[in-house]
Amino acid sequence: MTGNLAVRLHAVTKTFGSTLAVSNLDLEIPTGSVYGFIGPNGSGKTTTIRMILRIFQPDSGTVEVLGADQGDCADNRVGYLPEERGLYRRMKVRELLRYYARLKGFRNCDPEIDFWLKRLGATDWSERRIESLSKGMSQKIQFIAAVVARPQLLILDEPFSGLDPVNLELLRDAILEIRARGTTIIFSTHEMDVAERMCERVFMIHKGRKVLDGTLDQIRSMHPANELRLRMSAATPHLPELPEAVHTEQRGQFIHCTVAAPSHSQQILHRLLACGQVEHFELLHPSLHDIFVRIALEGAHS
Amino acid sequence: MNKILTIAWREYQAMVATRAFLIALLLMPVLMLGGAWLPALLRGLETPELRKIAVLDSTSLLFNRFDEAVKQRNRQLQSKQTRKTDKTPGLAAPADAGKSARSDSDALISTVRSQQKADSRGEELGLQDIHLYELEEIPAEDFGDEQRLALSERIRRGELYAFIEVPTDVLEPRPFSPENLKKPTPDLVQLPAMKWVAEDAALSDARRWSEAAMNQLIRSQRLSSSVSPIVLPTVLLELERRSPMEGGGLYARDESGRIVSESKPDEITSLLLPMIIMMLMFMVIMMSAQPMLESVLEEKTLRIAEVLLGAASARELMAGKLLGNVGGSLTVFIVYGSGGTFMALQQGYADRIPLHIIPWFVIYQILAVLLYSSVFMAIAASVTQLREAQTLLLPVWMVVMLPMFVWFNVVREPNSALATSISMFPPATPMVMTLRMATGATIPLWQNLLSLVLTIGCTYFGVIGAARIYRQGILRQGKPPRILEMLTWIFSQRHRTPQSQTEPGP
């Protein structure tokens, strides 16, 4: 392991036939972090995860996972929750969890299975067949299958899909609990608000290339606030001329202004105050969702 | 290795501990061997009918006696139906119940004929047809096409079952002379043909029985008219006595030094037993390969493969699955083998069990299961639906079924060129070679060894090729590959990692 890195990808490239899936990717995931993988469909996210899991070998570059840079399959210390549920329908819950734990070399797994079944309120299902479970239940079992062997690196691909808000909170707490044990978590998701809430660092891949990588603050600082939300009092007859605004739009009770630079907001505020009473004035920082959409659209246009 | 064993154990449990497997285990022999008893069973359910046959007897000498024979057959059939234990041959003499002057001699002749044919299949044909018959005599005068048409119409209306034409010269064949004896032609050897007209003329049991009965009558008639009645019963019967040729086993020296015949071949050891052994191999292959197909397809469609490949390499996964599959196949063999042995012991056929081929059977079984299961596995990994798999499996099924088409020829001539060459075709070797061995024929050792080496080689390359297809196909979604594309996967140098993935990653 290089320093305190759980995963390190260096100049990794992967092609499928003539399609470039991942291009010259460098990525470093610190031990104990919750690292968000975001990106539109077909961007190379799953390919990157599969290379970390050793399901795919890179065409060039190195993939170092928990200190090992070679191997035919994922390290026993790596747990994986795929986006699509990978459960044998005819197996019973406990039997299946035992199987997945043993595949990871974890023989005496019953106490851990019992702990997680209880933790997720699934003790009653332990002797039920997978095919009799609802989608949410299956999702919980899939999660237990990923964590039952006490992994040091846990890769979660869309872990919350199919869960109701109550179970979503339950699973979110469980993930944070695992993180508190020191497990590094890679979190792949489409839901930007989830990524914002759960992840310390975010990596975005688009068309096989890294377009974002850093802490949320770093990312936000790279994408400064450029939108104002304002409301004038009812006595103010009309909005003054705002030459600093690139775009103005009425949305409900508020007016949204896009500015070329955050510093222009002060000039706009002066103009508004000169014109009448300002009831609401807010500089909006771009959400991860906005940044995601902006990058994706820029990529599409280019 | 632990991962391989873990996968193998799950695969074994998934294969063996299912209701479907237990049902198949019970049903397979019933379906396969039950086919032999089914016709008899269905015949038992059939209701006998009284059918009418019109006979044009141009000789005017045969009708009455044929009529008597038919009535006798009816009586025997009815008697057999009421007393199932009655084993009286069906083709009885026409005149042993007769009242004519020749009744004694005819009875004797018919008895001899019945005895001669007692163990022949032709004899049994008379009573395999369960229907009763009655005859209607057609006047021979002015018989022509109009009458044939009228009779045919009656057959179409269901009033008549068939009509028979017996030509006049059937009792007067061309005499043999020293000249024509040197060059016998068919018209000299055969009698002039009678004609049987019916809707099922080609395959009718009644036609075969009538032909046999009528020929008996014709011969009897000709003998009685051309040879002195005093000589007939003694000389002719003596002349016509048949010498049977019994099958015997090879001779060998036993433990006490005596030379004894090894065994007396019969239908069970020469026909039924090899067939059962071949079918056992077939069942073992099918009951292993089919679950493998379903298992891999399930893992692919439910994306279980992705989880598994995140925990074990494709090589470990495939090895574990094949190992579990071989274990399951050996379970099938043990269940059927012990069941068959138990039945053989119960029926007093313990000495017929060919113990010497068991090691060969197990080796060939393992090779066959590895070969076919890996092919089924590769196909399942390449497709996303069972329907697509079935299309790709068609050529594989044809190869699997090949021994079924030739087994009878192989059993009859286990060392023929056909049997030898097919047993050297590795995908068919396990079934055909064990079939040949089970006949008891001496198979040259070089053939055993060569076929074994060829099968090991074929299985080795088959498993390697299947592994490459499996690795390429298991994570692939979308439309199934063409066979050519699958071949490129096998021969591609970059087989360590998939070359394409149709489904884009999220």
Boltz contact constraints between the chains, C-beta under 6 A:
constraints:
  - contact:
      token1: [A, 16]
      token2: [B, 500]
      max_distance: 6.0
  - contact:
      token1: [A, 16]
      token2: [B, 501]
      max_distance: 6.0
  - contact:
      token1: [A, 17]
      token2: [B, 500]
      max_distance: 6.0
  - contact:
      token1: [A, 41]
      token2: [B, 504]
      max_distance: 6.0
  - contact:
      token1: [A, 41]
      token2: [B, 506]
      max_distance: 6.0
  - contact:
      token1: [A, 42]
      token2: [B, 504]
      max_distance: 6.0
  - contact:
      token1: [A, 45]
      token2: [B, 505]
      max_distance: 6.0
  - contact:
      token1: [A, 46]
      token2: [B, 505]
      max_distance: 6.0
  - contact:
      token1: [A, 46]
      token2: [B, 506]
      max_distance: 6.0
  - contact:
      token1: [A, 47]
      token2: [B, 505]
      max_distance: 6.0
  - contact:
      token1: [A, 53]
      token2: [B, 310]
      max_distance: 6.0
  - contact:
      token1: [A, 55]
      token2: [B, 309]
      max_distance: 6.0
  - contact:
      token1: [A, 56]
      token2: [B, 497]
      max_distance: 6.0
  - contact:
      token1: [A, 57]
      token2: [B, 496]
      max_distance: 6.0
  - contact:
      token1: [A, 57]
      token2: [B, 497]
      max_distance: 6.0
  - contact:
      token1: [A, 72]
      token2: [B, 313]
      max_distance: 6.0
  - contact:
      token1: [A, 73]
      token2: [B, 312]
      max_distance: 6.0
  - contact:
      token1: [A, 73]
      token2: [B, 313]
      max_distance: 6.0
  - contact:
      token1: [A, 74]
      token2: [B, 310]
      max_distance: 6.0
  - contact:
      token1: [A, 80]
      token2: [B, 310]
      max_distance: 6.0
  - contact:
      token1: [A, 82]
      token2: [B, 303]
      max_distance: 6.0
  - contact:
      token1: [A, 82]
      token2: [B, 306]
      max_distance: 6.0
  - contact:
      token1: [A, 82]
      token2: [B, 307]
      max_distance: 6.0
  - contact:
      token1: [A, 84]
      token2: [B, 303]
      max_distance: 6.0
  - contact:
      token1: [A, 86]
      token2: [B, 303]
      max_distance: 6.0
  - contact:
      token1: [A, 86]
      token2: [B, 304]
      max_distance: 6.0
  - contact:
      token1: [A, 86]
      token2: [B, 306]
      max_distance: 6.0
  - contact:
      token1: [A, 86]
      token2: [B, 307]
      max_distance: 6.0
  - contact:
      token1: [A, 99]
      token2: [B, 10]
      max_distance: 6.0
  - contact:
      token1: [A, 102]
      token2: [B, 6]
      max_distance: 6.0
  - contact:
      token1: [A, 103]
      token2: [B, 3]
      max_distance: 6.0
  - contact:
      token1: [A, 103]
      token2: [B, 6]
      max_distance: 6.0
  - contact:
      token1: [A, 103]
      token2: [B, 311]
      max_distance: 6.0
  - contact:
      token1: [A, 103]
      token2: [B, 312]
      max_distance: 6.0
  - contact:
      token1: [A, 104]
      token2: [B, 311]
      max_distance: 6.0
